[in-house]
Amino acid sequence: MAQKQQHGPPQDPHPAGVPPDQIRLLLDACREAKRFAHCPYSNFPVGAAVLTWDGKIFSGCNIENACYPLGVCAERTAIQKAVSEGYTKFRAVAVTSNSQETYTTPCGACRQVLREFGKRWDVYLTKPDGTYTVKTLEELLPHSFGPEDLKTP
């Protein structure tokens, strides 16, 4: 399959801000994805959605497995769907669960997977009532290790 053309700033941009209509679509997509979570062991459904630089949204849910380490988080499901269709430049990600007490945040492994594709994209941390807060991935994973660290001089 041919690589899709991506629009937007070059490598590792910091979004100037996601327009409100795209924020709404992104948040709706992560909430919808949560409905499909397969979480019979934790009973903790999570939905996520990523927004590419050209405005396409890919969503994912957590998928647990009886062999616990083989389960996959919602954020990684969404990223893998996007990458498998040729998208590697992202503007934002949104994450949601049923937890009303705290904002849902990506786990450490998901933060590192997200980091593979930049460090200054927006992360929308949500609650079921629709409230959210926004962080950059760099804020959630400071002093991170990424692809540029593997380049030799």
Backbone as ProteinMPNN parsed JSONL, in Angstrom:
{"seq_chain_A": "MAQKQQHGPPQDPHPAGVPPDQIRLLLDACREAKRFAHCPYSNFPVGAAVLTWDGKIFSGCNIENACYPLGVCAERTAIQKAVSEGYTKFRAVAVTSNSQETYTTPCGACRQVLREFGKRWDVYLTKPDGTYTVKTLEELLPHSFGPEDLKTP", "coords_chain_A": {"N_chain_A": [[0.841, -1.186, 0.0], [0.53, 2.208, -0.789], [2.231, 4.971, 0.707], [0.432, 7.402, 2.476], [-0.052, 10.842, 1.743], [0.834, 13.381, 3.98], [-0.266, 16.256, 5.623], [0.722, 19.377, 7.089], [2.905, 20.82, 9.579], [6.515, 20.246, 9.555], [8.662, 17.589, 10.881], [8.031, 16.704, 14.262], [6.206, 18.856, 15.246], [4.733, 21.533, 17.19], [1.48, 21.732, 17.95], [-0.47, 24.517, 17.031], [-2.853, 24.74, 18.079], [-5.765, 22.877, 18.39], [-8.627, 23.111, 16.465], [-11.874, 23.981, 17.82], [-14.068, 22.456, 16.748], [-12.814, 20.161, 15.823], [-11.749, 19.199, 18.2], [-14.094, 18.469, 19.524], [-15.015, 16.391, 17.812], [-12.89, 14.586, 18.119], [-13.023, 13.984, 20.869], [-15.596, 12.867, 20.939], [-15.123, 10.61, 19.355], [-13.306, 9.135, 20.924], [-14.908, 8.54, 23.115], [-16.905, 6.996, 21.905], [-15.365, 4.817, 21.009], [-14.709, 3.64, 23.422], [-16.954, 2.21, 24.082], [-16.629, -0.224, 22.822], [-14.711, -1.605, 24.137], [-12.894, -4.445, 25.238], [-12.845, -5.788, 28.098], [-12.935, -7.882, 30.178], [-11.57, -8.637, 32.478], [-10.415, -6.536, 33.985], [-12.543, -4.818, 34.014], [-12.454, -2.175, 33.225], [-13.101, -0.081, 31.011], [-11.587, 1.609, 28.286], [-11.262, 4.249, 25.985], [-9.756, 5.654, 23.089], [-8.573, 8.182, 20.829], [-6.861, 9.327, 17.973], [-5.708, 12.222, 16.292], [-4.808, 13.088, 13.098], [-2.45, 15.134, 11.219], [-3.735, 15.855, 8.891], [-6.361, 15.895, 9.624], [-7.738, 13.486, 9.954], [-9.3, 11.03, 11.955], [-8.5, 8.391, 14.09], [-9.662, 5.732, 16.016], [-9.565, 3.748, 19.058], [-9.848, 0.979, 21.347], [-9.331, -0.512, 24.604], [-8.107, -3.84, 24.718], [-8.335, -6.645, 26.346], [-6.697, -9.704, 27.431], [-6.748, -13.148, 28.317], [-4.237, -14.05, 28.934], [-2.636, -11.949, 30.545], [-0.373, -10.058, 29.916], [-0.587, -9.835, 27.162], [-2.629, -8.178, 26.459], [-3.844, -5.069, 25.054], [-3.601, -1.542, 25.13], [-5.968, 1.174, 24.714], [-4.898, 3.512, 23.516], [-2.668, 2.586, 22.128], [-3.922, 0.856, 20.356], [-5.344, 2.695, 18.761], [-3.215, 4.239, 17.657], [-1.818, 2.217, 16.266], [-3.726, 1.482, 14.363], [-3.825, 3.844, 12.853], [-1.139, 4.125, 11.929], [-0.923, 1.769, 10.471], [-2.365, 2.421, 8.279], [-0.841, 4.276, 7.051], [-0.417, 6.745, 8.299], [1.537, 8.941, 10.174], [1.999, 11.339, 11.367], [0.902, 13.268, 13.908], [-1.539, 15.27, 15.569], [-3.027, 15.364, 17.901], [-4.22, 13.462, 20.743], [-6.867, 11.791, 22.397], [-8.135, 10.532, 25.464], [-10.264, 8.404, 27.315], [-12.209, 7.104, 30.062], [-14.31, 5.338, 32.397], [-13.906, 6.585, 34.774], [-14.77, 8.962, 37.055], [-13.548, 10.337, 39.025], [-10.879, 11.047, 38.483], [-8.867, 12.423, 35.803], [-8.438, 10.558, 32.846], [-5.428, 9.095, 31.977], [-2.727, 8.287, 29.696], [-0.951, 5.183, 30.055], [2.454, 4.418, 31.082], [3.746, 2.848, 29.08], [2.15, 3.4, 26.841], [2.584, 6.141, 26.62], [5.238, 6.129, 25.802], [4.99, 4.829, 23.318], [3.399, 6.695, 21.951], [5.241, 8.741, 21.958], [7.068, 7.963, 20.049], [6.234, 9.192, 17.774], [6.573, 11.912, 18.03], [6.889, 14.649, 20.396], [5.54, 16.868, 21.248], [2.8, 16.949, 20.852], [-0.732, 17.417, 21.421], [-2.463, 16.17, 24.295], [-5.479, 15.085, 25.276], [-7.001, 14.708, 28.233], [-9.614, 13.08, 29.71], [-12.88, 13.031, 31.352], [-15.87, 11.128, 32.121], [-18.023, 12.914, 32.231], [-17.562, 14.747, 30.299], [-15.756, 16.765, 30.786], [-12.41, 17.978, 30.424], [-8.807, 18.093, 30.368], [-5.85, 19.535, 28.996], [-2.696, 18.451, 28.015], [0.721, 18.46, 26.903], [2.429, 15.844, 25.196], [5.066, 15.902, 25.867], [4.964, 17.081, 28.398], [3.798, 15.005, 29.833], [5.655, 13.014, 29.565], [8.459, 13.763, 30.339], [11.882, 14.533, 29.416], [12.303, 12.469, 27.573], [12.956, 9.463, 25.613], [13.567, 9.019, 22.233], [13.172, 8.484, 18.621], [15.15, 10.161, 17.509], [17.23, 9.913, 19.268], [18.535, 7.644, 18.577], [20.017, 8.121, 16.387], [23.16, 8.202, 14.836], [26.166, 10.173, 15.068]], "CA_chain_A": [[0.0, 0.0, 0.0], [1.316, 3.439, -0.889], [2.217, 5.871, 1.863], [-0.46, 8.543, 2.287], [0.535, 12.169, 1.93], [0.381, 14.019, 5.21], [-0.129, 17.705, 5.608], [1.042, 19.932, 8.394], [4.289, 21.203, 9.785], [7.479, 19.16, 9.484], [8.962, 16.739, 12.03], [7.838, 17.073, 15.662], [5.647, 20.194, 15.422], [3.875, 21.78, 18.337], [0.243, 22.261, 17.4], [-0.862, 25.87, 17.415], [-4.143, 24.591, 18.732], [-6.74, 22.111, 17.628], [-9.889, 23.869, 16.403], [-12.927, 23.427, 18.689], [-14.883, 21.428, 16.099], [-12.01, 18.932, 15.79], [-11.687, 18.704, 19.58], [-15.367, 17.796, 19.78], [-15.011, 15.128, 17.07], [-11.897, 13.72, 18.743], [-13.578, 13.521, 22.15], [-16.701, 11.962, 20.613], [-14.559, 9.359, 18.838], [-12.731, 8.328, 22.011], [-16.024, 8.026, 23.92], [-17.537, 5.931, 21.124], [-14.457, 3.666, 21.008], [-14.772, 3.019, 24.753], [-18.096, 1.278, 24.088], [-16.231, -1.504, 22.243], [-13.617, -2.17, 24.923], [-12.991, -5.84, 25.682], [-12.13, -5.712, 29.374], [-13.621, -8.747, 31.14], [-10.756, -8.909, 33.667], [-10.294, -5.314, 34.786], [-13.797, -4.052, 33.962], [-12.037, -0.773, 33.11], [-13.088, 0.247, 29.586], [-10.884, 2.823, 27.886], [-11.316, 4.6, 24.572], [-8.784, 6.671, 22.68], [-8.64, 8.591, 19.432], [-5.763, 10.189, 17.548], [-6.014, 13.152, 15.209], [-3.647, 13.289, 12.231], [-2.302, 16.514, 10.773], [-4.703, 16.209, 7.858], [-7.715, 15.923, 10.172], [-8.343, 12.162, 10.052], [-9.345, 10.513, 13.327], [-8.479, 6.943, 14.278], [-10.005, 5.44, 17.404], [-9.253, 2.416, 19.537], [-10.266, 0.642, 22.704], [-8.465, -1.511, 25.22], [-8.481, -5.212, 24.396], [-7.651, -7.498, 27.311], [-6.472, -11.09, 27.057], [-6.601, -14.004, 29.492], [-2.803, -13.974, 29.222], [-2.648, -10.509, 30.796], [0.582, -9.191, 29.204], [-0.895, -9.727, 25.734], [-3.649, -7.153, 26.241], [-3.332, -3.833, 24.456], [-4.313, -0.34, 25.57], [-6.726, 1.905, 23.699], [-4.037, 4.454, 22.8], [-1.846, 1.825, 21.178], [-4.816, 0.384, 19.298], [-5.606, 3.825, 17.855], [-1.97, 4.555, 16.936], [-1.522, 1.141, 15.325], [-4.66, 1.6, 13.239], [-3.398, 4.975, 12.012], [0.138, 3.81, 11.28], [-1.151, 0.701, 9.499], [-2.954, 3.036, 7.089], [0.118, 5.21, 6.482], [-0.372, 8.025, 9.004], [2.553, 8.974, 11.236], [2.101, 12.699, 11.908], [-0.295, 13.445, 14.718], [-1.797, 16.558, 16.194], [-3.599, 15.221, 19.247], [-4.824, 12.206, 21.168], [-7.804, 11.936, 23.511], [-8.288, 9.284, 26.204], [-11.374, 8.445, 28.258], [-12.622, 5.876, 30.759], [-15.499, 5.607, 33.211], [-13.489, 7.173, 36.042], [-15.201, 10.348, 37.232], [-12.721, 10.955, 40.06], [-9.637, 11.596, 37.929], [-8.743, 12.408, 34.345], [-7.805, 9.355, 32.326], [-4.134, 9.39, 31.361], [-2.061, 7.124, 29.11], [0.046, 4.508, 30.897], [3.833, 4.694, 30.669], [4.038, 2.203, 27.796], [1.465, 4.158, 25.787], [3.285, 7.417, 26.456], [6.43, 5.871, 25.0], [4.559, 4.552, 21.944], [3.011, 7.997, 21.393], [6.483, 9.508, 21.816], [7.708, 7.55, 18.796], [5.742, 10.054, 16.7], [6.725, 13.313, 18.414], [6.749, 14.852, 21.843], [4.807, 18.081, 21.607], [1.405, 16.974, 20.43], [-1.672, 17.618, 22.516], [-3.085, 14.998, 24.898], [-6.719, 15.467, 25.947], [-7.309, 13.792, 29.318], [-11.039, 13.346, 29.868], [-13.751, 12.36, 32.319], [-17.134, 10.787, 31.461], [-18.965, 14.037, 32.166], [-17.188, 15.617, 29.187], [-14.683, 17.699, 31.127], [-11.086, 17.509, 30.024], [-7.665, 18.973, 30.502], [-4.936, 19.297, 27.887], [-1.256, 18.459, 28.283], [1.483, 17.971, 25.762], [3.084, 14.583, 25.506], [6.327, 16.261, 26.537], [4.66, 17.289, 29.818], [3.494, 13.715, 30.443], [6.831, 12.15, 29.483], [9.61, 14.659, 30.201], [13.219, 13.948, 29.234], [12.006, 11.178, 26.963], [13.821, 8.814, 24.639], [12.835, 8.881, 20.983], [13.912, 8.072, 17.439], [16.338, 11.0, 17.274], [18.298, 9.458, 20.164], [19.191, 6.487, 17.965], [20.82, 8.575, 15.243], [24.59, 8.302, 15.129], [26.738, 11.396, 14.494]], "C_chain_A": [[0.883, 1.244, 0.0], [1.159, 4.277, 0.369], [1.315, 7.061, 1.558], [0.295, 9.838, 2.505], [-0.028, 12.768, 3.211], [0.662, 15.508, 5.12], [0.19, 18.185, 7.008], [2.51, 20.248, 8.482], [5.223, 19.998, 9.734], [7.661, 18.452, 10.824], [8.741, 17.413, 13.378], [7.329, 18.501, 15.877], [4.9, 20.327, 16.746], [2.6, 22.411, 17.794], [-0.062, 23.654, 17.933], [-2.187, 25.842, 18.144], [-5.092, 23.838, 17.825], [-8.038, 22.907, 17.627], [-10.989, 23.191, 17.234], [-13.769, 22.334, 18.036], [-14.121, 20.102, 16.016], [-11.839, 18.345, 17.186], [-12.95, 17.909, 19.886], [-15.42, 16.438, 19.082], [-14.046, 14.116, 17.686], [-12.421, 13.139, 20.049], [-14.747, 12.565, 21.926], [-16.177, 10.601, 20.161], [-13.973, 8.511, 19.959], [-13.833, 7.773, 22.908], [-16.721, 6.864, 23.205], [-16.675, 4.668, 21.15], [-14.522, 2.917, 22.332], [-15.9, 1.99, 24.821], [-17.704, -0.124, 23.621], [-15.091, -2.181, 23.019], [-13.918, -3.615, 25.316], [-12.16, -5.916, 26.965], [-12.8, -6.578, 30.439], [-12.85, -8.98, 32.432], [-10.645, -7.687, 34.561], [-11.623, -4.578, 34.929], [-13.517, -2.549, 33.93], [-11.954, -0.418, 31.619], [-12.404, 1.584, 29.322], [-11.064, 3.009, 26.384], [-10.288, 5.67, 24.295], [-9.019, 7.004, 21.224], [-7.458, 9.501, 19.145], [-6.216, 11.008, 16.351], [-4.746, 13.376, 14.399], [-3.582, 14.757, 11.815], [-3.27, 16.862, 9.652], [-6.145, 16.043, 8.315], [-8.407, 14.577, 10.265], [-8.25, 11.681, 11.496], [-9.381, 8.992, 13.285], [-8.76, 6.672, 15.751], [-9.613, 4.01, 17.753], [-9.746, 2.225, 20.951], [-9.266, -0.337, 23.295], [-9.023, -2.898, 24.928], [-7.669, -6.115, 25.318], [-7.585, -8.937, 26.809], [-6.31, -11.899, 28.338], [-5.133, -14.132, 29.902], [-2.501, -12.479, 29.344], [-1.639, -9.67, 30.006], [0.267, -8.998, 27.72], [-2.019, -8.739, 25.436], [-3.018, -5.908, 25.649], [-4.229, -2.668, 24.886], [-4.992, 0.358, 24.395], [-5.842, 2.827, 22.863], [-3.194, 3.733, 21.758], [-2.7, 1.261, 20.056], [-5.06, 1.496, 18.286], [-4.377, 4.172, 17.015], [-1.681, 3.484, 15.887], [-2.467, 1.157, 14.135], [-4.21, 2.707, 12.289], [-2.132, 4.644, 11.237], [-0.06, 2.74, 10.207], [-1.817, 1.217, 8.224], [-2.084, 4.167, 6.542], [0.22, 6.562, 7.16], [0.632, 7.969, 10.139], [2.746, 10.369, 11.816], [0.783, 13.029, 12.601], [-0.334, 14.811, 15.371], [-2.236, 16.417, 17.632], [-4.058, 13.792, 19.47], [-5.765, 12.526, 22.32], [-8.002, 10.563, 24.131], [-9.434, 9.443, 27.194], [-11.601, 7.082, 28.889], [-13.911, 6.21, 31.51], [-15.163, 6.277, 34.534], [-13.897, 8.645, 36.115], [-14.295, 11.09, 38.212], [-11.48, 11.649, 39.489], [-9.7, 11.587, 36.4], [-8.009, 11.137, 33.933], [-6.522, 9.736, 31.604], [-3.552, 8.13, 30.725], [-1.07, 6.513, 30.1], [1.442, 4.824, 30.356], [4.178, 4.089, 29.325], [3.385, 2.969, 26.647], [2.135, 5.506, 25.56], [4.518, 7.227, 25.589], [6.068, 5.56, 23.546], [4.139, 5.852, 21.262], [4.253, 8.824, 21.084], [7.241, 9.17, 20.538], [7.376, 8.525, 17.66], [5.778, 11.538, 17.052], [6.548, 13.477, 19.905], [5.928, 16.074, 22.217], [3.391, 18.103, 21.052], [0.487, 16.979, 21.633], [-2.309, 16.31, 22.976], [-4.289, 15.493, 25.696], [-7.07, 14.377, 26.947], [-8.739, 14.087, 29.741], [-11.658, 12.612, 31.056], [-15.071, 12.067, 31.604], [-18.121, 11.941, 31.349], [-18.623, 15.036, 31.063], [-16.11, 16.632, 29.516], [-13.349, 17.103, 30.701], [-10.042, 18.55, 30.362], [-6.7, 18.6, 29.385], [-3.496, 19.425, 28.369], [-0.56, 18.167, 26.966], [2.091, 16.639, 26.174], [4.402, 14.831, 26.23], [6.11, 16.512, 28.031], [4.413, 15.959, 30.538], [4.684, 12.769, 30.457], [8.071, 13.027, 29.282], [10.924, 13.889, 30.041], [13.129, 12.563, 28.591], [13.066, 10.715, 25.971], [13.016, 8.61, 23.377], [13.732, 8.536, 19.827], [15.191, 8.879, 17.205], [17.515, 10.589, 18.167], [19.064, 8.267, 19.598], [20.049, 6.86, 16.772], [22.272, 8.716, 15.667], [25.158, 9.539, 14.446], [27.489, 11.135, 13.203]], "O_chain_A": [[1.877, 1.305, 0.724], [0.105, 4.292, 1.005], [1.426, 7.664, 0.49], [1.181, 9.915, 3.356], [-1.225, 12.668, 3.484], [1.693, 15.942, 4.607], [-0.045, 17.481, 7.989], [3.271, 19.972, 7.555], [4.775, 18.858, 9.857], [6.914, 18.687, 11.774], [9.194, 18.534, 13.613], [7.948, 19.274, 16.608], [4.49, 19.33, 17.34], [2.64, 23.509, 17.238], [0.072, 23.927, 19.126], [-2.586, 26.831, 18.758], [-5.203, 24.133, 16.635], [-8.5, 23.333, 18.686], [-11.023, 21.964, 17.334], [-14.148, 21.375, 18.708], [-14.725, 19.036, 16.127], [-11.788, 17.125, 17.341], [-12.884, 16.81, 20.437], [-15.823, 15.445, 19.688], [-14.355, 12.927, 17.764], [-12.28, 11.943, 20.304], [-14.879, 11.568, 22.636], [-16.721, 9.564, 20.538], [-14.126, 7.289, 19.949], [-13.714, 6.656, 23.412], [-17.081, 5.87, 23.834], [-17.201, 3.565, 21.298], [-14.403, 1.692, 22.359], [-15.795, 1.004, 25.55], [-18.361, -1.103, 23.976], [-14.574, -3.213, 22.592], [-15.044, -3.957, 25.678], [-10.942, -6.084, 26.925], [-13.192, -6.071, 31.49], [-13.426, -9.478, 33.4], [-10.772, -7.802, 35.78], [-11.804, -3.799, 35.866], [-14.245, -1.755, 34.527], [-10.873, -0.449, 31.031], [-12.617, 2.561, 30.041], [-11.023, 2.048, 25.616], [-9.983, 6.495, 25.157], [-9.591, 6.212, 20.476], [-7.095, 10.342, 19.968], [-6.996, 10.55, 15.516], [-3.727, 13.804, 14.941], [-4.524, 15.521, 12.026], [-3.601, 18.033, 9.467], [-7.059, 16.049, 7.49], [-9.582, 14.531, 10.63], [-7.244, 11.9, 12.172], [-10.169, 8.386, 12.558], [-8.17, 7.301, 16.63], [-9.364, 3.179, 16.879], [-10.027, 3.188, 21.664], [-8.453, -0.919, 22.578], [-10.236, -3.106, 24.895], [-6.475, -6.328, 25.106], [-8.309, -9.333, 25.896], [-5.793, -11.392, 29.333], [-4.826, -14.304, 31.082], [-2.151, -11.827, 28.36], [-2.029, -8.636, 29.462], [0.803, -8.086, 27.091], [-2.327, -8.491, 24.27], [-1.805, -5.715, 25.731], [-5.448, -2.803, 24.988], [-4.631, 0.152, 23.236], [-6.011, 2.919, 21.647], [-3.029, 4.218, 20.639], [-2.247, 1.194, 18.913], [-4.989, 1.261, 17.08], [-4.484, 4.375, 15.805], [-1.337, 3.804, 14.749], [-2.05, 0.873, 13.012], [-4.214, 2.531, 11.071], [-2.065, 4.86, 10.027], [0.567, 2.799, 9.15], [-1.831, 0.525, 7.205], [-2.521, 4.928, 5.679], [0.889, 7.453, 6.637], [0.589, 7.062, 10.971], [3.595, 10.55, 12.689], [-0.284, 13.066, 11.987], [0.694, 15.414, 15.679], [-1.878, 17.228, 18.486], [-4.256, 13.023, 18.53], [-5.498, 13.422, 23.121], [-8.034, 9.553, 23.428], [-9.567, 10.484, 27.837], [-11.237, 6.048, 28.329], [-14.522, 7.252, 31.274], [-16.06, 6.515, 35.342], [-13.426, 9.469, 35.331], [-14.271, 12.321, 38.231], [-11.085, 12.714, 39.963], [-10.477, 10.848, 35.795], [-7.072, 10.703, 34.603], [-6.528, 10.597, 30.724], [-3.852, 7.022, 31.168], [-0.433, 7.222, 30.878], [1.58, 5.43, 29.294], [4.833, 4.734, 28.506], [4.002, 3.165, 25.599], [2.239, 5.962, 24.421], [4.816, 8.064, 24.736], [6.776, 5.989, 22.635], [4.494, 6.08, 20.106], [4.308, 9.523, 20.071], [7.974, 10.005, 20.008], [8.142, 8.664, 16.706], [5.08, 12.337, 16.427], [6.111, 12.556, 20.595], [5.649, 16.289, 23.396], [2.841, 19.177, 20.808], [0.883, 16.591, 22.732], [-2.65, 15.452, 22.162], [-4.138, 16.23, 26.671], [-7.399, 13.255, 26.561], [-9.054, 15.223, 30.096], [-11.061, 11.723, 31.663], [-15.367, 12.691, 30.585], [-18.97, 11.941, 30.458], [-19.304, 16.049, 30.904], [-15.598, 17.298, 28.616], [-13.187, 15.885, 30.629], [-10.345, 19.718, 30.606], [-6.729, 17.475, 28.886], [-3.134, 20.389, 29.044], [-1.183, 17.681, 26.022], [2.245, 16.353, 27.361], [4.797, 14.057, 27.101], [6.978, 16.191, 28.843], [4.77, 15.803, 31.705], [4.731, 11.833, 31.256], [8.663, 13.039, 28.203], [11.048, 12.744, 30.478], [13.795, 11.618, 29.015], [13.941, 11.474, 25.557], [11.902, 8.088, 23.428], [14.928, 8.316, 20.014], [16.198, 8.334, 16.754], [18.666, 10.887, 17.851], [20.135, 7.926, 20.1], [20.734, 6.008, 16.207], [22.575, 9.276, 16.721], [24.697, 9.92, 13.37], [28.026, 12.066, 12.602]]}, "name": "protein", "num_of_chains": 1, "seq": "MAQKQQHGPPQDPHPAGVPPDQIRLLLDACREAKRFAHCPYSNFPVGAAVLTWDGKIFSGCNIENACYPLGVCAERTAIQKAVSEGYTKFRAVAVTSNSQETYTTPCGACRQVLREFGKRWDVYLTKPDGTYTVKTLEELLPHSFGPEDLKTP"}
